[in-house]
Amino acid sequence: MLTREFKPWHVPVFLVKYAYLTATRRPVLVHFEVTMRCNAHCSFCDYWKTDPSAKASELVSFADAARFFNPMVITFTGGEPTLRRDLEDIVSAVNKAVRLKYMTLITHGGMLSPERGRSLWKAGINQFNISLDYLDERHDMARGIPGLSAKIMRTVPRMREMGITGVRFNTVIKRDNLDQLLPIVNRARELGAGVNFSCYSDAKNGSTEGVIERGQRQQLEETIRELLAFKRKTRGVITNSDYYLEQIPRYVRGEITEPCQSGMRTIHVDPMGRVKRCPDFPTDFHWTAFKKYEPINCNACYYACRGEAQAPLRFSRVQDIMASPKATATENYLPGAVGGAAWGRGL
């Protein structure tokens, strides 16, 4: 799932860095929340309520923090990161600050034109994670952006034509889209893209409208089996580990009791440079005063960033990393590996 700018020899090098960061209890993944502002209106998230005046307090650069943590994976997120007109400068500075890394961007895609994608790619973004929970107008309604799903389907092929191979959809598994999961995977395969799944939680703002109900558990389990069967036959499209997908039904049944390692494997740095162990937790300290976190007994969510951080390094995960999906719908899409970071919020 590494993009084509990486070579096979990068895989063992990344594994060595992963082992070092794990052994020294340093974060493997750092999320830079470059803004909390957002122009979507998702019901499960309140970022869109952020006062526009917050722009004045946003850091100009995250390069020093990136250099300090020296993580393996760096994600630029928000809010909606593409609201920042200086995002390319931010990405470029972080790109120069950390030598060996994989950099991703999480966006709703409403402001992501092919041209903006190319400029961010040139600045150092390896992978674009575009939120997509439905293939039709339901996605527009859920995000509060008219025409969003159609725009995404226009933008992704154009980005692929430009040679940008690292595109994947972030899909939240929730109450009313279980029938959309495999179709989204198939659409991603047609486009030469990937899909990263994350499980819905009401932890962000208490909204339960996406929580999977008890009566849907059998349907969920059948859907997960279908996704795993697809994944084992066609590596490189679904970028989650087998382990994470296998654990989702356990989470929905309330059987996950293992301590969460948020803050140990993954951290979030907010727009003012303050660190929090989880996107749904308050900040604890400024990055310059970083203190190592301990596991926490919290099972409020089973986001991909939580579940993937606890996934064992199976051989199937190495297969995932080495996989190179090809576009199948038309020869107009350039072939190539679809980037897939091991963790991500998926929202």
Backbone hydrogen bonds, N-H to C=O, Kabsch-Sander energy under -0.5 kcal/mol:
donor,donor_aa,acceptor,acceptor_aa,energy
2,L,321,I,-1.5
6,F,3,T,-2.3
10,H,7,K,-2.1
11,V,7,K,-0.5
11,V,8,P,-1.3
13,V,9,W,-1.0
14,F,10,H,-2.9
15,L,11,V,-2.3
16,V,12,P,-2.0
17,K,13,V,-2.1
18,Y,14,F,-2.8
19,A,15,L,-2.4
20,Y,16,V,-2.2
21,L,17,K,-2.8
22,T,18,Y,-2.3
23,A,19,A,-2.5
24,T,20,Y,-2.1
25,R,22,T,-0.9
26,R,21,L,-3.0
28,V,265,R,-1.8
29,L,265,R,-2.5
30,V,73,V,-2.1
31,H,267,I,-2.7
32,F,30,V,-0.6
32,F,75,T,-3.5
33,E,31,H,-0.8
33,E,269,V,-2.9
34,V,32,F,-1.5
34,V,77,T,-1.6
35,T,77,T,-0.6
41,H,143,R,-2.7
43,S,142,A,-0.6
45,C,42,C,-0.9
49,K,46,D,-2.0
50,T,47,Y,-2.2
54,A,51,D,-2.5
55,K,52,P,-1.7
56,A,53,S,-1.5
57,S,54,A,-1.5
58,E,55,K,-1.3
59,L,271,P,-3.1
66,A,62,F,-2.4
67,R,63,A,-2.6
68,F,64,D,-2.1
69,F,65,A,-2.4
70,N,66,A,-2.9
72,M,28,V,-1.4
73,V,28,V,-2.5
74,I,102,Y,-2.5
75,T,30,V,-2.4
76,F,104,T,-2.7
77,T,32,F,-2.5
77,T,75,T,-0.6
78,G,79,G,-0.6
79,G,37,R,-0.6
80,E,37,R,-3.0
83,L,80,E,-1.9
84,R,81,P,-1.9
85,R,83,L,-0.7
87,L,84,R,-1.5
90,I,86,D,-2.1
91,V,87,L,-2.8
92,S,88,E,-2.6
93,A,89,D,-2.2
94,V,90,I,-1.9
95,N,91,V,-2.6
96,K,92,S,-1.7
97,A,93,A,-1.1
98,V,94,V,-1.5
101,K,99,R,-0.7
102,Y,72,M,-1.6
104,T,74,I,-2.9
105,L,127,Q,-2.0
106,I,76,F,-2.4
107,T,105,L,-0.5
107,T,129,N,-2.6
112,L,109,G,-0.8
113,S,111,M,-1.0
117,G,113,S,-2.6
118,R,114,P,-2.2
119,S,115,E,-2.1
120,L,116,R,-2.2
121,W,117,G,-2.4
122,K,118,R,-2.5
123,A,119,S,-1.2
124,G,120,L,-1.0
124,G,121,W,-0.7
125,I,120,L,-2.3
126,N,103,M,-2.4
127,Q,103,M,-1.7
128,F,166,G,-3.0
129,N,105,L,-3.7
129,N,127,Q,-0.6
130,I,128,F,-0.7
130,I,168,R,-2.7
131,S,107,T,-2.2
131,S,129,N,-0.5
132,L,170,N,-2.5
139,H,136,D,-1.8
140,D,136,D,-0.6
141,M,137,E,-2.1
142,A,138,R,-2.4
143,R,139,H,-2.0
144,G,140,D,-1.3
145,I,140,D,-1.7
148,L,145,I,-1.6
151,K,147,G,-2.0
152,I,148,L,-2.5
153,M,149,S,-2.0
154,R,150,A,-1.2
155,T,151,K,-2.6
156,V,152,I,-2.5
158,R,154,R,-1.1
159,M,155,T,-2.4
160,R,156,V,-2.4
161,E,157,P,-2.2
162,M,158,R,-1.3
163,G,160,R,-1.7
164,I,159,M,-2.2
165,T,163,G,-0.9
167,V,165,T,-1.5
168,R,128,F,-2.7
169,F,194,G,-3.0
170,N,130,I,-2.1
171,T,169,F,-0.7
171,T,196,N,-2.6
172,V,170,N,-0.5
173,I,171,T,-0.5
173,I,198,S,-3.3
174,K,172,V,-0.6
175,R,210,G,-1.9
177,N,174,K,-1.4
180,Q,177,N,-1.8
181,L,177,N,-0.7
181,L,178,L,-0.6
184,I,180,Q,-2.3
185,V,181,L,-1.9
186,N,182,L,-2.6
187,R,183,P,-2.4
188,A,184,I,-2.5
189,R,185,V,-2.4
190,E,186,N,-2.1
191,L,187,R,-1.8
192,G,188,A,-0.7
192,G,189,R,-0.8
193,A,188,A,-3.2
194,G,167,V,-1.6
195,V,237,V,-2.9
196,N,169,F,-3.3
198,S,171,T,-1.9
199,C,302,Y,-1.0
200,Y,173,I,-2.4
206,G,202,D,-2.2
211,V,208,T,-1.3
216,Q,213,E,-1.8
217,R,214,R,-1.5
220,L,216,Q,-2.6
221,E,217,R,-2.6
222,E,218,Q,-2.4
223,T,219,Q,-2.3
224,I,220,L,-2.7
225,R,221,E,-2.1
226,E,222,E,-1.9
227,L,223,T,-2.3
228,L,224,I,-2.6
229,A,225,R,-2.4
230,F,226,E,-2.4
231,K,227,L,-2.6
232,R,228,L,-2.5
233,K,229,A,-1.3
234,T,230,F,-2.8
236,G,238,I,-0.5
237,V,234,T,-0.9
239,T,195,V,-2.9
239,T,237,V,-0.7
240,N,195,V,-0.5
245,L,241,S,-1.6
246,E,242,D,-2.4
247,Q,243,Y,-1.6
248,I,244,Y,-0.9
248,I,245,L,-0.8
251,Y,247,Q,-2.1
252,V,248,I,-2.4
253,R,249,P,-1.9
254,G,251,Y,-1.5
255,E,250,R,-3.0
257,T,255,E,-0.6
260,C,296,I,-3.1
263,G,266,T,-2.9
264,M,261,Q,-2.3
265,R,261,Q,-1.8
266,T,261,Q,-0.6
267,I,29,L,-1.7
268,H,276,K,-2.5
269,V,31,H,-3.0
270,D,268,H,-0.5
270,D,274,R,-3.1
273,G,270,D,-2.5
275,V,285,F,-3.9
276,K,268,H,-2.4
281,F,278,C,-1.7
284,D,275,V,-3.5
285,F,275,V,-1.0
287,W,273,G,-2.5
289,A,286,H,-2.3
290,F,287,W,-1.4
293,Y,263,G,-0.7
296,I,260,C,-2.4
298,C,296,I,-1.8
305,C,344,G,-0.7
306,R,303,Y,-0.7
307,G,303,Y,-2.6
308,E,304,A,-2.9
310,Q,306,R,-0.7
310,Q,307,G,-0.8
311,A,308,E,-1.0
314,R,312,P,-1.7
317,R,314,R,-0.8
318,V,314,R,-1.1
319,Q,315,F,-2.1
320,D,316,S,-2.0
321,I,317,R,-2.1
322,M,318,V,-2.0
323,A,319,Q,-1.1
323,A,320,D,-0.7
328,T,189,R,-0.8
329,A,190,E,-1.3
333,Y,330,T,-1.1
336,G,325,P,-0.8
339,G,337,A,-0.6
340,G,1,M,-0.5
